[in-house]
Amino acid sequence: MLQTFVKKPVRMPMVARRLRDPDINPCLSESDASTRCMDENNYDREKCSTYFLKYKNCRKFWNSVMIQRRQNGVQPSMPTAAERDEILGAMGKMPY
C-alpha cells in the first residue's frame, strides 16, 4: 500500500511574525539591510559594520521614544508606522 504524505504549510513562529510587522518593529528596514549585507559579503562582519551601527542607533532612538511615551502615559508606547513617519518628517532628517 502506497501512502502519500501531505506537507503542511510551514508557519512562521509568532515571535518571527511580530518582528516582521512594521507597526511593532520600527527598525525593520535597517534589520533587513544588515542581513542583506551579511548575505552578500559571505558573513564578513567587518564589511557590514555601518549597517550594524545604523540598526543599533535606530533601536536606541525608538527605544528612547517608547520610554518617553510610556512615562507620559501615551498608549501604545511604540508609535505605529504612520506615527513614526510623521515624527521623522517633523524632524526633517533621520536622527540615526
Gaussian input, Z-matrix of N, CA and C with variables (Angstrom, degrees):
# hf/3-21g

backbone

0 1
 N
 C     1     B1
 C     2     B2     1     A1
 N     3     B3     2     A2     1     D1
 C     4     B4     3     A3     2     D2
 C     5     B5     4     A4     3     D3
 N     6     B6     5     A5     4     D4
 C     7     B7     6     A6     5     D5
 C     8     B8     7     A7     6     D6
 N     9     B9     8     A8     7     D7
 C    10    B10     9     A9     8     D8
 C    11    B11    10    A10     9     D9
 N    12    B12    11    A11    10    D10
 C    13    B13    12    A12    11    D11
 C    14    B14    13    A13    12    D12
 N    15    B15    14    A14    13    D13
 C    16    B16    15    A15    14    D14
 C    17    B17    16    A16    15    D15
 N    18    B18    17    A17    16    D16
 C    19    B19    18    A18    17    D17
 C    20    B20    19    A19    18    D18
 N    21    B21    20    A20    19    D19
 C    22    B22    21    A21    20    D20
 C    23    B23    22    A22    21    D21
 N    24    B24    23    A23    22    D22
 C    25    B25    24    A24    23    D23
 C    26    B26    25    A25    24    D24
 N    27    B27    26    A26    25    D25
 C    28    B28    27    A27    26    D26
 C    29    B29    28    A28    27    D27
 N    30    B30    29    A29    28    D28
 C    31    B31    30    A30    29    D29
 C    32    B32    31    A31    30    D30
 N    33    B33    32    A32    31    D31
 C    34    B34    33    A33    32    D32
 C    35    B35    34    A34    33    D33
 N    36    B36    35    A35    34    D34
 C    37    B37    36    A36    35    D35
 C    38    B38    37    A37    36    D36
 N    39    B39    38    A38    37    D37
 C    40    B40    39    A39    38    D38
 C    41    B41    40    A40    39    D39
 N    42    B42    41    A41    40    D40
 C    43    B43    42    A42    41    D41
 C    44    B44    43    A43    42    D42
 N    45    B45    44    A44    43    D43
 C    46    B46    45    A45    44    D44
 C    47    B47    46    A46    45    D45
 N    48    B48    47    A47    46    D46
 C    49    B49    48    A48    47    D47
 C    50    B50    49    A49    48    D48
 N    51    B51    50    A50    49    D49
 C    52    B52    51    A51    50    D50
 C    53    B53    52    A52    51    D51
 N    54    B54    53    A53    52    D52
 C    55    B55    54    A54    53    D53
 C    56    B56    55    A55    54    D54
 N    57    B57    56    A56    55    D55
 C    58    B58    57    A57    56    D56
 C    59    B59    58    A58    57    D57
 N    60    B60    59    A59    58    D58
 C    61    B61    60    A60    59    D59
 C    62    B62    61    A61    60    D60
 N    63    B63    62    A62    61    D61
 C    64    B64    63    A63    62    D62
 C    65    B65    64    A64    63    D63
 N    66    B66    65    A65    64    D64
 C    67    B67    66    A66    65    D65
 C    68    B68    67    A67    66    D66
 N    69    B69    68    A68    67    D67
 C    70    B70    69    A69    68    D68
 C    71    B71    70    A70    69    D69
 N    72    B72    71    A71    70    D70
 C    73    B73    72    A72    71    D71
 C    74    B74    73    A73    72    D72
 N    75    B75    74    A74    73    D73
 C    76    B76    75    A75    74    D74
 C    77    B77    76    A76    75    D75
 N    78    B78    77    A77    76    D76
 C    79    B79    78    A78    77    D77
 C    80    B80    79    A79    78    D78
 N    81    B81    80    A80    79    D79
 C    82    B82    81    A81    80    D80
 C    83    B83    82    A82    81    D81
 N    84    B84    83    A83    82    D82
 C    85    B85    84    A84    83    D83
 C    86    B86    85    A85    84    D84
 N    87    B87    86    A86    85    D85
 C    88    B88    87    A87    86    D86
 C    89    B89    88    A88    87    D87
 N    90    B90    89    A89    88    D88
 C    91    B91    90    A90    89    D89
 C    92    B92    91    A91    90    D90
 N    93    B93    92    A92    91    D91
 C    94    B94    93    A93    92    D92
 C    95    B95    94    A94    93    D93
 N    96    B96    95    A95    94    D94
 C    97    B97    96    A96    95    D95
 C    98    B98    97    A97    96    D96
 N    99    B99    98    A98    97    D97
 C   100   B100    99    A99    98    D98
 C   101   B101   100   A100    99    D99
 N   102   B102   101   A101   100   D100
 C   103   B103   102   A102   101   D101
 C   104   B104   103   A103   102   D102
 N   105   B105   104   A104   103   D103
 C   106   B106   105   A105   104   D104
 C   107   B107   106   A106   105   D105
 N   108   B108   107   A107   106   D106
 C   109   B109   108   A108   107   D107
 C   110   B110   109   A109   108   D108
 N   111   B111   110   A110   109   D109
 C   112   B112   111   A111   110   D110
 C   113   B113   112   A112   111   D111
 N   114   B114   113   A113   112   D112
 C   115   B115   114   A114   113   D113
 C   116   B116   115   A115   114   D114
 N   117   B117   116   A116   115   D115
 C   118   B118   117   A117   116   D116
 C   119   B119   118   A118   117   D117
 N   120   B120   119   A119   118   D118
 C   121   B121   120   A120   119   D119
 C   122   B122   121   A121   120   D120
 N   123   B123   122   A122   121   D121
 C   124   B124   123   A123   122   D122
 C   125   B125   124   A124   123   D123
 N   126   B126   125   A125   124   D124
 C   127   B127   126   A126   125   D125
 C   128   B128   127   A127   126   D126
 N   129   B129   128   A128   127   D127
 C   130   B130   129   A129   128   D128
 C   131   B131   130   A130   129   D129
 N   132   B132   131   A131   130   D130
 C   133   B133   132   A132   131   D131
 C   134   B134   133   A133   132   D132
 N   135   B135   134   A134   133   D133
 C   136   B136   135   A135   134   D134
 C   137   B137   136   A136   135   D135
 N   138   B138   137   A137   136   D136
 C   139   B139   138   A138   137   D137
 C   140   B140   139   A139   138   D138
 N   141   B141   140   A140   139   D139
 C   142   B142   141   A141   140   D140
 C   143   B143   142   A142   141   D141
 N   144   B144   143   A143   142   D142
 C   145   B145   144   A144   143   D143
 C   146   B146   145   A145   144   D144
 N   147   B147   146   A146   145   D145
 C   148   B148   147   A147   146   D146
 C   149   B149   148   A148   147   D147
 N   150   B150   149   A149   148   D148
 C   151   B151   150   A150   149   D149
 C   152   B152   151   A151   150   D150
 N   153   B153   152   A152   151   D151
 C   154   B154   153   A153   152   D152
 C   155   B155   154   A154   153   D153
 N   156   B156   155   A155   154   D154
 C   157   B157   156   A156   155   D155
 C   158   B158   157   A157   156   D156
 N   159   B159   158   A158   157   D157
 C   160   B160   159   A159   158   D158
 C   161   B161   160   A160   159   D159
 N   162   B162   161   A161   160   D160
 C   163   B163   162   A162   161   D161
 C   164   B164   163   A163   162   D162
 N   165   B165   164   A164   163   D163
 C   166   B166   165   A165   164   D164
 C   167   B167   166   A166   165   D165
 N   168   B168   167   A167   166   D166
 C   169   B169   168   A168   167   D167
 C   170   B170   169   A169   168   D168
 N   171   B171   170   A170   169   D169
 C   172   B172   171   A171   170   D170
 C   173   B173   172   A172   171   D171
 N   174   B174   173   A173   172   D172
 C   175   B175   174   A174   173   D173
 C   176   B176   175   A175   174   D174
 N   177   B177   176   A176   175   D175
 C   178   B178   177   A177   176   D176
 C   179   B179   178   A178   177   D177
 N   180   B180   179   A179   178   D178
 C   181   B181   180   A180   179   D179
 C   182   B182   181   A181   180   D180
 N   183   B183   182   A182   181   D181
 C   184   B184   183   A183   182   D182
 C   185   B185   184   A184   183   D183
 N   186   B186   185   A185   184   D184
 C   187   B187   186   A186   185   D185
 C   188   B188   187   A187   186   D186
 N   189   B189   188   A188   187   D187
 C   190   B190   189   A189   188   D188
 C   191   B191   190   A190   189   D189
 N   192   B192   191   A191   190   D190
 C   193   B193   192   A192   191   D191
 C   194   B194   193   A193   192   D192
 N   195   B195   194   A194   193   D193
 C   196   B196   195   A195   194   D194
 C   197   B197   196   A196   195   D195
 N   198   B198   197   A197   196   D196
 C   199   B199   198   A198   197   D197
 C   200   B200   199   A199   198   D198
 N   201   B201   200   A200   199   D199
 C   202   B202   201   A201   200   D200
 C   203   B203   202   A202   201   D201
 N   204   B204   203   A203   202   D202
 C   205   B205   204   A204   203   D203
 C   206   B206   205   A205   204   D204
 N   207   B207   206   A206   205   D205
 C   208   B208   207   A207   206   D206
 C   209   B209   208   A208   207   D207
 N   210   B210   209   A209   208   D208
 C   211   B211   210   A210   209   D209
 C   212   B212   211   A211   210   D210
 N   213   B213   212   A212   211   D211
 C   214   B214   213   A213   212   D212
 C   215   B215   214   A214   213   D213
 N   216   B216   215   A215   214   D214
 C   217   B217   216   A216   215   D215
 C   218   B218   217   A217   216   D216
 N   219   B219   218   A218   217   D217
 C   220   B220   219   A219   218   D218
 C   221   B221   220   A220   219   D219
 N   222   B222   221   A221   220   D220
 C   223   B223   222   A222   221   D221
 C   224   B224   223   A223   222   D222
 N   225   B225   224   A224   223   D223
 C   226   B226   225   A225   224   D224
 C   227   B227   226   A226   225   D225
 N   228   B228   227   A227   226   D226
 C   229   B229   228   A228   227   D227
 C   230   B230   229   A229   228   D228
 N   231   B231   230   A230   229   D229
 C   232   B232   231   A231   230   D230
 C   233   B233   232   A232   231   D231
 N   234   B234   233   A233   232   D232
 C   235   B235   234   A234   233   D233
 C   236   B236   235   A235   234   D234
 N   237   B237   236   A236   235   D235
 C   238   B238   237   A237   236   D236
 C   239   B239   238   A238   237   D237
 N   240   B240   239   A239   238   D238
 C   241   B241   240   A240   239   D239
 C   242   B242   241   A241   240   D240
 N   243   B243   242   A242   241   D241
 C   244   B244   243   A243   242   D242
 C   245   B245   244   A244   243   D243
 N   246   B246   245   A245   244   D244
 C   247   B247   246   A246   245   D245
 C   248   B248   247   A247   246   D246
 N   249   B249   248   A248   247   D247
 C   250   B250   249   A249   248   D248
 C   251   B251   250   A250   249   D249
 N   252   B252   251   A251   250   D250
 C   253   B253   252   A252   251   D251
 C   254   B254   253   A253   252   D252
 N   255   B255   254   A254   253   D253
 C   256   B256   255   A255   254   D254
 C   257   B257   256   A256   255   D255
 N   258   B258   257   A257   256   D256
 C   259   B259   258   A258   257   D257
 C   260   B260   259   A259   258   D258
 N   261   B261   260   A260   259   D259
 C   262   B262   261   A261   260   D260
 C   263   B263   262   A262   261   D261
 N   264   B264   263   A263   262   D262
 C   265   B265   264   A264   263   D263
 C   266   B266   265   A265   264   D264
 N   267   B267   266   A266   265   D265
 C   268   B268   267   A267   266   D266
 C   269   B269   268   A268   267   D267
 N   270   B270   269   A269   268   D268
 C   271   B271   270   A270   269   D269
 C   272   B272   271   A271   270   D270
 N   273   B273   272   A272   271   D271
 C   274   B274   273   A273   272   D272
 C   275   B275   274   A274   273   D273
 N   276   B276   275   A275   274   D274
 C   277   B277   276   A276   275   D275
 C   278   B278   277   A277   276   D276
 N   279   B279   278   A278   277   D277
 C   280   B280   279   A279   278   D278
 C   281   B281   280   A280   279   D279
 N   282   B282   281   A281   280   D280
 C   283   B283   282   A282   281   D281
 C   284   B284   283   A283   282   D282
 N   285   B285   284   A284   283   D283
 C   286   B286   285   A285   284   D284
 C   287   B287   286   A286   285   D285

   B1=1.4332
   B2=1.5331
   B3=1.3080
   B4=1.4471
   B5=1.5281
   B6=1.3188
   B7=1.4641
   B8=1.5178
   B9=1.2936
   B10=1.4582
   B11=1.5129
   B12=1.2778
   B13=1.4583
   B14=1.5232
   B15=1.2827
   B16=1.4555
   B17=1.5201
   B18=1.3175
   B19=1.4622
   B20=1.5146
   B21=1.3034
   B22=1.4594
   B23=1.5139
   B24=1.3194
   B25=1.4678
   B26=1.5255
   B27=1.3018
   B28=1.4612
   B29=1.5226
   B30=1.3142
   B31=1.4561
   B32=1.5077
   B33=1.3128
   B34=1.4564
   B35=1.5151
   B36=1.3134
   B37=1.4681
   B38=1.5300
   B39=1.3163
   B40=1.4650
   B41=1.5227
   B42=1.3085
   B43=1.4678
   B44=1.5253
   B45=1.3166
   B46=1.4602
   B47=1.5234
   B48=1.3145
   B49=1.4641
   B50=1.5144
   B51=1.3278
   B52=1.4627
   B53=1.5243
   B54=1.3233
   B55=1.4600
   B56=1.5254
   B57=1.3214
   B58=1.4574
   B59=1.5259
   B60=1.3346
   B61=1.4630
   B62=1.5299
   B63=1.3432
   B64=1.4661
   B65=1.5290
   B66=1.3331
   B67=1.4664
   B68=1.5220
   B69=1.3086
   B70=1.4669
   B71=1.5271
   B72=1.3252
   B73=1.4589
   B74=1.5318
   B75=1.3265
   B76=1.4606
   B77=1.5258
   B78=1.3164
   B79=1.4617
   B80=1.5186
   B81=1.3080
   B82=1.4605
   B83=1.5307
   B84=1.3170
   B85=1.4691
   B86=1.5337
   B87=1.3323
   B88=1.4687
   B89=1.5254
   B90=1.3210
   B91=1.4667
   B92=1.5242
   B93=1.3336
   B94=1.4606
   B95=1.5270
   B96=1.3360
   B97=1.4602
   B98=1.5276
   B99=1.3314
   B100=1.4666
   B101=1.5261
   B102=1.3191
   B103=1.4701
   B104=1.5272
   B105=1.3287
   B106=1.4593
   B107=1.5218
   B108=1.3307
   B109=1.4623
   B110=1.5253
   B111=1.3129
   B112=1.4744
   B113=1.5270
   B114=1.3248
   B115=1.4673
   B116=1.5246
   B117=1.3266
   B118=1.4590
   B119=1.5272
   B120=1.3303
   B121=1.4638
   B122=1.5204
   B123=1.3119
   B124=1.4632
   B125=1.5304
   B126=1.3289
   B127=1.4668
   B128=1.5290
   B129=1.3301
   B130=1.4565
   B131=1.5310
   B132=1.3228
   B133=1.4629
   B134=1.5295
   B135=1.3113
   B136=1.4596
   B137=1.5195
   B138=1.3241
   B139=1.4605
   B140=1.5237
   B141=1.3216
   B142=1.4635
   B143=1.5202
   B144=1.3121
   B145=1.4621
   B146=1.5294
   B147=1.3401
   B148=1.4674
   B149=1.5284
   B150=1.3271
   B151=1.4658
   B152=1.5282
   B153=1.3303
   B154=1.4652
   B155=1.5271
   B156=1.3248
   B157=1.4573
   B158=1.5303
   B159=1.3229
   B160=1.4638
   B161=1.5307
   B162=1.3366
   B163=1.4652
   B164=1.5356
   B165=1.3173
   B166=1.4734
   B167=1.5328
   B168=1.3325
   B169=1.4636
   B170=1.5266
   B171=1.3156
   B172=1.4641
   B173=1.5245
   B174=1.3062
   B175=1.4736
   B176=1.5298
   B177=1.3268
   B178=1.4692
   B179=1.5211
   B180=1.3421
   B181=1.4558
   B182=1.5246
   B183=1.3415
   B184=1.4631
   B185=1.5190
   B186=1.3222
   B187=1.4613
   B188=1.5260
   B189=1.3341
   B190=1.4653
   B191=1.5302
   B192=1.3376
   B193=1.4621
   B194=1.5261
   B195=1.3266
   B196=1.4638
   B197=1.5355
   B198=1.3178
   B199=1.4655
   B200=1.5240
   B201=1.3297
   B202=1.4613
   B203=1.5301
   B204=1.3311
   B205=1.4678
   B206=1.5265
   B207=1.3135
   B208=1.4638
   B209=1.5296
   B210=1.3313
   B211=1.4645
   B212=1.5222
   B213=1.3337
   B214=1.4631
   B215=1.5224
   B216=1.3309
   B217=1.4591
   B218=1.5149
   B219=1.3251
   B220=1.4664
   B221=1.5270
   B222=1.3223
   B223=1.4618
   B224=1.5143
   B225=1.3016
   B226=1.4610
   B227=1.5294
   B228=1.3045
   B229=1.4629
   B230=1.5274
   B231=1.3315
   B232=1.4665
   B233=1.5262
   B234=1.3358
   B235=1.4600
   B236=1.5265
   B237=1.3239
   B238=1.4670
   B239=1.5243
   B240=1.3172
   B241=1.4665
   B242=1.5281
   B243=1.3285
   B244=1.4658
   B245=1.5271
   B246=1.3275
   B247=1.4714
   B248=1.5298
   B249=1.3189
   B250=1.4661
   B251=1.5259
   B252=1.3545
   B253=1.4692
   B254=1.5221
   B255=1.3355
   B256=1.4636
   B257=1.5332
   B258=1.3280
   B259=1.4747
   B260=1.5254
   B261=1.3355
   B262=1.4549
   B263=1.5185
   B264=1.3456
   B265=1.4566
   B266=1.5162
   B267=1.3186
   B268=1.4667
   B269=1.5261
   B270=1.3334
   B271=1.4708
   B272=1.5240
   B273=1.3247
   B274=1.4563
   B275=1.5162
   B276=1.3035
   B277=1.4737
   B278=1.5309
   B279=1.2917
   B280=1.4657
   B281=1.5201
   B282=1.3260
   B283=1.4635
   B284=1.5274
   B285=1.2985
   B286=1.4775
   B287=1.5046
   A1=108.45
   A2=116.29
   A3=122.93
   A4=109.57
   A5=114.38
   A6=119.00
   A7=109.48
   A8=115.22
   A9=119.20
   A10=107.85
   A11=113.79
   A12=119.45
   A13=108.42
   A14=114.50
   A15=120.75
   A16=107.07
   A17=114.37
   A18=118.41
   A19=109.27
   A20=114.62
   A21=119.40
   A22=108.01
   A23=116.75
   A24=117.16
   A25=110.21
   A26=115.44
   A27=120.74
   A28=107.84
   A29=115.74
   A30=120.78
   A31=109.33
   A32=114.48
   A33=119.46
   A34=109.21
   A35=117.80
   A36=119.35
   A37=110.15
   A38=115.38
   A39=121.21
   A40=111.65
   A41=118.01
   A42=121.22
   A43=109.52
   A44=117.26
   A45=120.61
   A46=110.99
   A47=118.05
   A48=120.71
   A49=110.92
   A50=117.11
   A51=120.39
   A52=110.70
   A53=117.41
   A54=120.26
   A55=111.82
   A56=117.80
   A57=122.09
   A58=112.08
   A59=118.03
   A60=122.46
   A61=109.06
   A62=118.27
   A63=119.61
   A64=113.84
   A65=118.73
   A66=119.53
   A67=111.29
   A68=117.68
   A69=121.56
   A70=111.27
   A71=117.00
   A72=121.64
   A73=109.68
   A74=118.04
   A75=120.05
   A76=113.63
   A77=117.62
   A78=121.54
   A79=112.01
   A80=116.63
   A81=121.27
   A82=111.38
   A83=117.92
   A84=119.75
   A85=111.08
   A86=117.27
   A87=120.40
   A88=111.01
   A89=115.48
   A90=120.60
   A91=110.69
   A92=116.14
   A93=120.40
   A94=111.39
   A95=116.68
   A96=120.35
   A97=111.30
   A98=117.11
   A99=119.25
   A100=110.70
   A101=116.97
   A102=120.18
   A103=110.63
   A104=116.24
   A105=121.03
   A106=110.30
   A107=117.01
   A108=120.97
   A109=110.73
   A110=115.71
   A111=119.03
   A112=110.93
   A113=116.86
   A114=120.42
   A115=111.21
   A116=116.55
   A117=121.13
   A118=113.14
   A119=117.26
   A120=121.05
   A121=113.40
   A122=116.56
   A123=122.39
   A124=111.81
   A125=115.40
   A126=123.62
   A127=113.63
   A128=115.45
   A129=121.48
   A130=107.26
   A131=116.07
   A132=121.68
   A133=112.60
   A134=117.69
   A135=120.49
   A136=111.85
   A137=117.87
   A138=121.74
   A139=112.18
   A140=117.09
   A141=120.97
   A142=113.01
   A143=117.25
   A144=119.87
   A145=112.51
   A146=118.34
   A147=119.39
   A148=111.15
   A149=116.66
   A150=120.39
   A151=110.75
   A152=116.12
   A153=120.18
   A154=110.57
   A155=116.26
   A156=120.71
   A157=111.02
   A158=116.10
   A159=119.74
   A160=110.33
   A161=117.19
   A162=121.28
   A163=110.42
   A164=116.26
   A165=121.06
   A166=110.51
   A167=116.80
   A168=120.75
   A169=111.60
   A170=116.80
   A171=121.33
   A172=110.02
   A173=116.08
   A174=120.13
   A175=110.78
   A176=117.55
   A177=121.07
   A178=110.94
   A179=116.56
   A180=120.86
   A181=111.08
   A182=117.57
   A183=119.72
   A184=111.68
   A185=117.47
   A186=119.88
   A187=110.14
   A188=116.98
   A189=119.44
   A190=110.77
   A191=117.63
   A192=121.29
   A193=109.56
   A194=116.13
   A195=121.09
   A196=110.97
   A197=117.44
   A198=121.18
   A199=110.04
   A200=116.96
   A201=121.34
   A202=110.77
   A203=117.20
   A204=120.74
   A205=110.55
   A206=116.45
   A207=120.14
   A208=110.67
   A209=116.62
   A210=121.04
   A211=111.58
   A212=116.72
   A213=121.59
   A214=112.70
   A215=117.23
   A216=121.26
   A217=114.25
   A218=118.12
   A219=122.10
   A220=108.76
   A221=115.64
   A222=120.82
   A223=109.54
   A224=120.91
   A225=126.78
   A226=110.59
   A227=114.91
   A228=118.58
   A229=111.83
   A230=117.59
   A231=120.28
   A232=107.69
   A233=117.97
   A234=119.67
   A235=111.18
   A236=116.83
   A237=120.57
   A238=108.66
   A239=116.48
   A240=121.06
   A241=110.85
   A242=117.45
   A243=120.73
   A244=111.02
   A245=116.85
   A246=120.57
   A247=110.93
   A248=116.95
   A249=120.36
   A250=110.55
   A251=116.64
   A252=119.38
   A253=110.66
   A254=116.91
   A255=120.74
   A256=110.76
   A257=116.54
   A258=121.21
   A259=110.06
   A260=116.74
   A261=120.40
   A262=110.68
   A263=117.67
   A264=121.08
   A265=111.76
   A266=116.99
   A267=121.36
   A268=111.24
   A269=116.67
   A270=120.43
   A271=110.93
   A272=117.13
   A273=120.57
   A274=114.40
   A275=117.38
   A276=120.83
   A277=108.91
   A278=115.16
   A279=119.31
   A280=108.81
   A281=117.52
   A282=120.31
   A283=113.08
   A284=116.65
   A285=120.20
   A286=111.39
   D1=130.57
   D2=-177.54
   D3=-97.15
   D4=124.32
   D5=178.86
   D6=-100.89
   D7=141.00
   D8=174.57
   D9=-109.40
   D10=139.42
   D11=-179.67
   D12=-107.44
   D13=131.85
   D14=177.99
   D15=-100.70
   D16=122.85
   D17=178.99
   D18=-77.38
   D19=131.29
   D20=174.18
   D21=-78.69
   D22=144.19
   D23=176.16
   D24=-64.78
   D25=139.57
   D26=-179.43
   D27=-78.14
   D28=124.89
   D29=178.92
   D30=-103.76
   D31=139.74
   D32=176.59
   D33=-71.43
   D34=138.64
   D35=175.59
   D36=-60.19
   D37=154.37
   D38=-176.55
   D39=-57.00
   D40=-39.79
   D41=-179.41
   D42=-62.63
   D43=-43.71
   D44=-179.96
   D45=-66.21
   D46=-38.87
   D47=177.40
   D48=-63.59
   D49=-39.54
   D50=179.52
   D51=-66.11
   D52=-37.89
   D53=-179.98
   D54=-68.72
   D55=-24.28
   D56=179.09
   D57=-88.20
   D58=-3.82
   D59=-178.88
   D60=-84.31
   D61=118.15
   D62=-177.97
   D63=-65.50
   D64=-20.20
   D65=176.83
   D66=-76.54
   D67=-21.97
   D68=-178.49
   D69=-98.43
   D70=-41.70
   D71=-176.52
   D72=-104.51
   D73=103.71
   D74=-177.70
   D75=-73.58
   D76=-15.09
   D77=-176.31
   D78=-110.39
   D79=33.44
   D80=-176.90
   D81=-62.77
   D82=-44.14
   D83=-178.25
   D84=-66.90
   D85=-37.62
   D86=178.01
   D87=-66.88
   D88=-38.85
   D89=177.76
   D90=-64.06
   D91=-45.51
   D92=179.23
   D93=-63.70
   D94=-38.83
   D95=-179.90
   D96=-64.74
   D97=-41.09
   D98=-179.90
   D99=-69.25
   D100=-37.23
   D101=177.52
   D102=-65.86
   D103=-42.64
   D104=178.86
   D105=-62.69
   D106=-41.26
   D107=178.59
   D108=-61.43
   D109=-44.28
   D110=179.10
   D111=-61.76
   D112=-41.98
   D113=178.90
   D114=-62.71
   D115=-43.03
   D116=-176.19
   D117=-73.56
   D118=-24.58
   D119=-176.37
   D120=-109.62
   D121=26.43
   D122=175.42
   D123=54.14
   D124=39.48
   D125=175.32
   D126=59.69
   D127=35.73
   D128=174.01
   D129=-89.32
   D130=104.19
   D131=-173.63
   D132=-62.44
   D133=-32.57
   D134=-177.89
   D135=-63.01
   D136=-35.76
   D137=-179.09
   D138=-71.51
   D139=-18.00
   D140=-176.16
   D141=-111.21
   D142=14.15
   D143=-174.37
   D144=-61.51
   D145=-33.31
   D146=178.90
   D147=-66.59
   D148=-36.01
   D149=177.52
   D150=-66.77
   D151=-40.52
   D152=178.91
   D153=-64.51
   D154=-41.53
   D155=179.99
   D156=-64.50
   D157=-41.82
   D158=178.81
   D159=-63.18
   D160=-42.04
   D161=178.19
   D162=-63.10
   D163=-44.42
   D164=-179.48
   D165=-61.72
   D166=-44.28
   D167=179.00
   D168=-65.94
   D169=-35.99
   D170=176.54
   D171=-62.47
   D172=-47.78
   D173=179.81
   D174=-61.40
   D175=-42.35
   D176=178.76
   D177=-60.96
   D178=-46.04
   D179=-177.77
   D180=-61.94
   D181=-51.29
   D182=-176.24
   D183=-71.64
   D184=-27.04
   D185=175.00
   D186=-67.17
   D187=-40.40
   D188=178.37
   D189=-66.80
   D190=-36.75
   D191=175.83
   D192=-63.13
   D193=-44.54
   D194=-179.20
   D195=-62.20
   D196=-42.85
   D197=179.56
   D198=-64.02
   D199=-43.90
   D200=-179.99
   D201=-62.15
   D202=-43.84
   D203=179.38
   D204=-64.60
   D205=-39.33
   D206=179.10
   D207=-64.06
   D208=-41.74
   D209=178.76
   D210=-65.10
   D211=-32.31
   D212=179.86
   D213=-86.28
   D214=-1.33
   D215=178.22
   D216=78.14
   D217=18.73
   D218=-179.68
   D219=-83.37
   D220=131.89
   D221=177.53
   D222=-118.15
   D223=140.29
   D224=-8.41
   D225=-72.43
   D226=157.36
   D227=-176.21
   D228=-67.64
   D229=-30.64
   D230=175.38
   D231=-97.52
   D232=122.41
   D233=179.11
   D234=-60.96
   D235=149.91
   D236=176.81
   D237=-69.93
   D238=170.20
   D239=-178.93
   D240=-58.85
   D241=-40.34
   D242=179.55
   D243=-65.69
   D244=-42.16
   D245=177.89
   D246=-64.45
   D247=-38.88
   D248=179.34
   D249=-64.15
   D250=-38.97
   D251=177.23
   D252=-62.21
   D253=-39.94
   D254=178.08
   D255=-64.69
   D256=-42.96
   D257=-179.99
   D258=-61.29
   D259=-46.71
   D260=-179.35
   D261=-67.50
   D262=-36.70
   D263=177.69
   D264=-64.09
   D265=-38.59
   D266=179.50
   D267=-67.65
   D268=-29.37
   D269=179.75
   D270=-76.49
   D271=-23.55
   D272=178.68
   D273=85.45
   D274=-24.05
   D275=178.86
   D276=-150.06
   D277=166.18
   D278=178.87
   D279=-73.97
   D280=128.09
   D281=-179.64
   D282=-78.36
   D283=-2.48
   D284=-179.14
   D285=-135.37

